[in-house]
Amino acid sequence: MSSFGLDKKIDTTKLKFSQIETYWGAFLTDFFSFFMIVAT
């Protein structure tokens, strides 16, 4: 995440929101994958 912030020139106030968005996206991906595996 820190290298991403440096590459995109994200300031520290917005970095926390980027981290939350990244974790939320990872959670949703795992959540839907779990139910796809259960359904098959």
C-alpha positions as CSV (number, residue, x, y, z in Angstrom):
1,M,0.0,0.0,0.0
2,S,2.8,2.5,0.8
3,S,4.4,2.1,-2.7
4,F,0.9,2.5,-4.2
5,G,0.5,5.7,-2.3
6,L,3.8,7.0,-3.5
7,D,3.2,6.1,-7.1
8,K,-0.2,7.7,-7.2
9,K,0.8,10.7,-5.1
10,I,-1.9,10.0,-2.5
11,D,-1.6,12.2,0.7
12,T,-1.7,10.6,4.1
13,T,-5.3,11.7,4.8
14,K,-6.6,9.8,1.8
15,L,-4.4,6.8,2.3
16,K,-6.6,5.4,5.1
17,F,-9.6,5.5,2.8
18,S,-7.6,3.6,0.1
19,Q,-6.7,1.0,2.6
20,I,-10.3,0.6,3.7
21,E,-11.4,0.3,0.1
22,T,-8.7,-2.3,-0.6
23,Y,-9.7,-4.4,2.4
24,W,-13.4,-4.1,1.6
25,G,-12.8,-5.3,-2.0
26,A,-10.8,-8.2,-0.8
27,F,-13.5,-9.2,1.7
28,L,-16.3,-9.0,-1.0
29,T,-14.2,-11.1,-3.4
30,D,-13.6,-13.8,-0.8
31,F,-17.3,-13.6,0.4
32,F,-18.7,-14.2,-3.1
33,S,-16.1,-16.8,-3.9
34,F,-17.1,-18.7,-0.8
35,F,-20.7,-18.9,-1.8
36,M,-19.8,-19.9,-5.3
37,I,-17.9,-22.8,-4.0
38,V,-20.7,-23.8,-1.6
39,A,-23.3,-23.6,-4.4
40,T,-21.4,-26.0,-6.7
